[in-house]
Amino acid sequence: MKTTEKGKKNKAGSGALSRPAGSAPLWIACRTLLAGHEEEFFYRWKKVADTFQEDDVHDLRVASRRLREGLALFSPCLPAKRSGRVDKEVKKVTRMLGELRNTDEACSFFSALTPQERAHSRHEIEQLLAALKSEREQAHQKLKKELGSLNPKPLQGEFRSLDSRTNLFRNSAVDPFMSMACFAGDAIMERAGTLRELLPRAVQEQDSEAQHLLRIAVKKMRYRLEIIEPLLRRDYQELHGALKGYQDVLGKLHDIDVFCEMVQERLRDGAGREELLRVMAKRRSRLHASFMKKLQSFPIESIGAQARDALRS
């Protein structure tokens, strides 16, 4: 499961996201940070339109999700209706990119099975791969057509309007002079609370629903950390690496659950199908063991407090 590294230079515009100080007032910092991720999103969109390379498609999907997390993070500062409309339009792009990603991941998974894992279900795997490769080509053409028909200019106009109508001095929900570091610390702990709530269920190997929800929560926490990265005084690489590791292993767990459903729905009952499901169950069990090992080496419950402290020290 691919994840884009954040923290390297943003290729949009000037080459790096603006870095407001943690002491900067919220009314300045929120605009600066959100504008940087908006710029990156449209840069990635243009790049996909120009190249349509797999990595560029992936980077656009990540940029769209990060931008949506930025809108969620700064929602107390933004006009609710207009912000909701912008989020809805960005989400359309995210979803549009999802089908191609899903078929790519399925092709990669079944292609990567070892000769030993394939031994008793070779025909079934070949059948799945043939169908998936055809679906991937269809998804590629569909995405190219749909994305090509979208004009980013109206959405860019919506963002300009959103920025021009953002007036924290008329918003009683937040103090516009609150330091950005204080606001960010509270926002990180909000996401950390969701991680803590889901963890007791997610450690149960068979609770795939909780693991799926934890995967989403980790992803949102990671994007939130990436957005406030310019404010962190220390520990960013360590925290980001831990979240990326959790996202990878939980993503692979979720993928196997999806692929097992695919096998059950698409293949006829038989020894080959059952053997393939057993192989996948073994892989899933190893992944869950890896997840549990990560919890021992870098407890997920500690990430929020460490990030909050890194904003203050």
Secondary structure, DSSP 8 states (H G I E B T S, - for coil): ------SS---STTSS-----TTSBHHHHHHHHHHHHHHHHHHHHHHHHHH--HHHHHHHHHHHHHHHHHHHHTGGGS-HHHHHHHHHHHHHHHHHHHHHHHHHHHHHHHHT--HHHHTT-HHHHHHHHHHHHHHHHHHHHHHHHHHHH--HHHHHHHHHHHHHT--GGG-TTS-TTSBHHHHHHHHHHHHHHHHHHHHHHHTSTT-HHHHHHHHHHHHHHHHHHHHHGGG--S-HHHHHHHHHHHHHHHHHHHHHHHHHHHHHHHS-SSHHHHHHHHHHHHHHHHHHHHHHHHHHHS-GGGHHHHHHHHHH-
